[in-house]
Amino acid sequence: MNLKKIVTMVSRVLLLKGVHWGIKKGTQAVAKRGKTATPAAPVAGGHGSPARDAAKRARKAAAVTRRIGR
């Protein structure tokens, strides 16, 4: 294995980790935005605010899509 392949593999892993970290932080920021001082009423079957639940579903859908793409 030559040096170019190793550098490419390492950079790809680091880039993917950075993108996933950014997506996670972005969905968390969207879920927190507009939050009031009092906690939101729990949704049936959920444990948090509707926005947080939607962000969690979006992360799960993204994970499934990545798994299918492999």
C-alpha positions in Angstrom: 0.0 0.0 0.0 1.5 3.3 -1.0 1.5 6.6 0.9 -1.1 8.3 -1.3 -3.7 5.6 -0.5 -3.0 5.8 3.2 -3.4 9.6 3.2 -6.6 9.4 1.2 -8.1 6.8 3.5 -7.2 8.9 6.6 -8.5 12.1 5.2 -11.7 10.5 4.1 -12.3 9.1 7.6 -11.6 12.5 9.2 -13.8 14.3 6.7 -16.8 12.0 7.3 -16.4 12.3 11.1 -16.4 16.1 10.7 -19.5 16.1 8.5 -21.4 13.7 10.9 -20.3 15.9 13.8 -21.6 19.0 12.0 -24.9 17.4 11.1 -25.4 16.3 14.7 -24.6 19.7 16.1 -26.9 21.4 13.6 -29.9 19.2 14.3 -29.3 19.8 18.1 -29.2 23.5 17.5 -32.4 23.4 15.5 -34.1 21.4 18.2 -33.1 23.9 20.9 -34.1 27.0 18.9 -37.2 28.7 20.1 -37.3 26.8 23.4 -39.2 28.5 26.2 -38.4 28.7 29.9 -41.0 26.0 30.7 -40.5 22.6 29.2 -42.8 21.6 26.3 -45.6 19.1 27.0 -44.4 15.6 26.1 -45.7 14.1 22.9 -47.5 10.8 23.1 -44.8 8.2 22.8 -42.0 10.7 23.1 -39.9 12.0 25.9 -39.0 15.5 24.7 -40.2 18.4 22.7 -41.6 17.8 19.2 -38.7 19.5 17.6 -36.2 17.3 19.5 -38.1 14.2 18.5 -38.2 15.3 14.8 -34.4 15.9 14.9 -33.9 12.4 16.4 -36.0 10.9 13.7 -34.0 12.8 11.1 -30.7 11.5 12.5 -32.1 7.9 12.5 -33.2 8.3 8.9 -29.8 9.7 7.9 -28.1 6.7 9.5 -30.4 4.3 7.7 -29.7 6.0 4.4 -25.9 5.8 5.0 -26.2 2.1 5.8 -28.2 1.5 2.6 -25.6 3.4 0.5 -22.7 1.2 1.6 
